[in-house]
Amino acid sequence: MVPSRDGRFTTGTATSATPDQTRSCGAGDGNFTPHHPWAAVQALDLSAGRYLNLHQCVYYSDGQRDHLTTVISLGGGEFSAGTNVSDTPDTTPNCGPGRGLYDLVPLLSDVKALDLSAGRYVNLQQCVYYYGAGGFDDHFTTVVPTRRDGRFTTGTKVSDTPDTAPTCGRGDGNFDLIPLLSGTKALSRT
């Protein structure tokens, strides 16, 4: 959703008068590159309602020892998130059921209804965590400040001040925050 601080993992997340049709992703670092269908684009009309309902769906594969986080519709439905703009704030995350080796993790999935009338900037924050012990090599990403599990919170919000640095939770003692890969993007609505 937002560019990493080191610039290797960039995104095209922006506000514009023209809806994007194709994704814009950085090249990665040689080990990690954008991969369809996990890298996608969803254009949202911020004038279509009062709330940007940002859904975060987190999946986990025990066999792959891997977390997967989605916040937009990915087309197929199995890993899609119900992010939308509406006059009604969503209170329950709308997530696909997962597929194959990946199952939905309700504890880490949530929705944040951002009141677009609360300020000029949609401050998207992304926090990336890592666990590498015991044969694991797992990155875990959050964008929504989950109500069910405060250990992996983010500061995603609407305000009149553009955020310049993310506010991230401390992790859980196994997954540690990686500040270099975490970031923020202040999207001006005007």
C-alpha positions in Angstrom: 0.0 0.0 0.0 2.8 2.4 0.8 6.5 2.7 -0.2 9.1 1.3 2.1 11.6 3.7 3.5 14.5 2.2 1.4 12.7 2.7 -1.9 13.0 -0.9 -3.1 9.4 -1.7 -2.5 7.4 1.2 -4.0 3.7 1.4 -4.9 1.6 3.7 -7.0 -0.9 4.4 -4.3 -2.2 8.0 -5.0 -5.2 10.3 -5.4 -6.0 11.4 -8.9 -8.8 12.6 -11.1 -8.2 9.5 -13.3 -8.6 5.9 -11.9 -5.6 3.7 -12.3 -6.1 0.6 -14.5 -2.8 -1.1 -13.9 -0.6 -1.5 -10.9 2.6 0.4 -10.4 5.1 -1.5 -8.2 8.8 -1.2 -7.4 11.2 -3.9 -8.7 11.8 -5.3 -5.2 15.2 -6.4 -3.9 16.1 -9.4 -6.1 14.7 -11.8 -3.6 11.2 -10.4 -3.5 9.4 -9.1 -6.6 5.7 -8.2 -7.4 3.7 -11.4 -8.1 0.3 -11.6 -9.7 -2.3 -12.0 -8.3 -1.0 -10.7 -5.0 0.0 -7.4 -6.6 -3.1 -5.5 -7.9 -4.8 -2.2 -8.2 -8.2 -1.0 -7.0 -9.5 2.5 -7.9 -11.8 4.0 -5.2 -13.9 7.1 -5.8 -13.4 9.0 -2.5 -16.4 11.3 -3.4 -18.8 8.3 -3.4 -19.4 8.4 0.3 -18.3 9.6 3.7 -16.3 6.6 4.8 -13.3 4.8 3.3 -13.9 1.3 4.7 -10.4 -0.1 4.6 -10.5 -3.9 5.1 -7.5 -5.9 6.0 -7.5 -9.7 5.5 -4.6 -11.8 6.8 -4.0 -15.4 5.8 -1.5 -17.9 7.0 -0.1 -21.1 5.7 1.4 -23.5 8.2 3.0 -25.5 5.4 4.6 -22.5 3.8 5.2 -20.8 7.1 4.0 -17.6 5.5 1.5 -14.8 6.2 -0.3 -13.0 3.3 -2.1 -9.6 3.8 -4.6 -8.2 1.4 -6.5 -4.8 1.6 -8.1 -4.6 -1.9 -10.2 -6.8 -4.2 -8.0 -9.2 -6.0 -10.6 -10.4 -8.5 -10.8 -14.1 -7.7 -12.4 -13.7 -4.4 -10.5 -16.2 -2.3 -8.1 -13.6 -1.0 -10.1 -10.4 -1.6 -10.7 -7.7 0.9 -14.0 -5.7 0.9 -12.4 -2.2 0.9 -15.0 0.3 -0.4 -16.3 3.9 -0.1 -19.7 4.3 1.4 -22.0 6.5 3.5 -22.1 3.7 6.0 -19.1 2.7 8.2 -18.3 -1.0 8.0 -17.9 -2.8 11.3 -16.9 -6.3 10.2 -14.2 -7.3 7.8 -15.3 -8.8 4.5 -12.6 -11.3 3.6 -12.4 -14.1 1.1 -12.0 -17.6 2.7 -8.5 -18.2 1.5 -7.6 -21.2 -0.6 -5.2 -24.2 -0.7 -2.6 -23.9 2.0 -3.7 -20.4 3.2 -6.5 -19.9 5.8 -8.0 -16.7 7.0 -6.7 -15.5 10.4 -9.7 -13.6 12.0 -7.6 -12.3 14.9 -5.4 -10.3 12.6 -8.1 -9.3 10.1 -10.2 -6.2 10.6 -11.8 -3.1 9.1 -11.2 0.5 9.7 -13.9 3.0 8.7 -12.0 6.2 7.9 -14.3 9.3 8.1 -13.3 11.3 5.1 -14.8 14.5 6.5 -12.3 14.4 9.4 -9.5 16.0 7.5 -7.7 16.7 4.3 -5.3 13.7 4.3 -5.8 10.0 4.2 -2.7 8.8 6.1 -2.1 5.2 5.1 0.4 3.5 7.3 2.0 0.1 6.7 3.9 -1.8 9.4 6.0 -4.8 8.4 7.1 -7.4 10.9 9.6 -10.3 10.5 10.1 -13.7 12.2 13.2 -15.7 11.2 13.8 -18.2 14.0 13.4 -22.0 13.9 13.4 -22.3 10.1 10.8 -19.6 9.6 11.4 -16.7 7.1 8.1 -14.9 7.4 7.2 -11.3 6.8 3.9 -10.0 8.1 2.2 -6.7 7.1 -0.5 -4.6 8.7 -2.3 -1.5 7.4 -5.4 -1.4 9.6 -5.0 -0.9 13.4 -6.6 -4.2 14.4 -9.0 -4.0 17.4 -8.7 -7.7 18.2 -4.9 -7.8 18.5 -3.2 -4.5 19.5 0.3 -5.9 19.1 0.3 -5.1 15.4 -1.4 -1.7 15.2 -0.9 1.0 12.7 -1.6 4.7 12.7 -3.8 4.7 9.6 -6.2 7.7 9.9 -7.7 10.8 8.3 -6.5 14.2 9.6 -5.6 17.7 8.5 -1.9 16.9 9.0 0.1 14.7 6.6 1.9 11.9 8.5 5.7 11.5 7.7 6.4 8.4 9.7 4.4 5.3 10.6 3.1 4.5 14.1 3.5 0.8 14.5 2.7 -1.7 17.3 5.5 -3.4 19.1 4.9 -6.9 17.7 4.4 -10.0 19.8 7.9 -11.0 20.8 8.2 -13.4 17.9 7.5 -11.0 15.0 9.7 -7.9 15.3 9.0 -4.6 13.5 11.2 -3.8 10.5 11.3 0.1 10.4 13.1 0.1 7.0 10.2 -1.7 5.3 7.4 0.1 7.1 6.2 3.4 5.8 3.4 6.0 5.4 1.7 7.7 2.5 -0.3 10.9 3.1 -2.9 11.1 0.3 -4.4 14.6 -0.1 -8.1 14.6 -0.9 -8.0 18.1 -2.4 
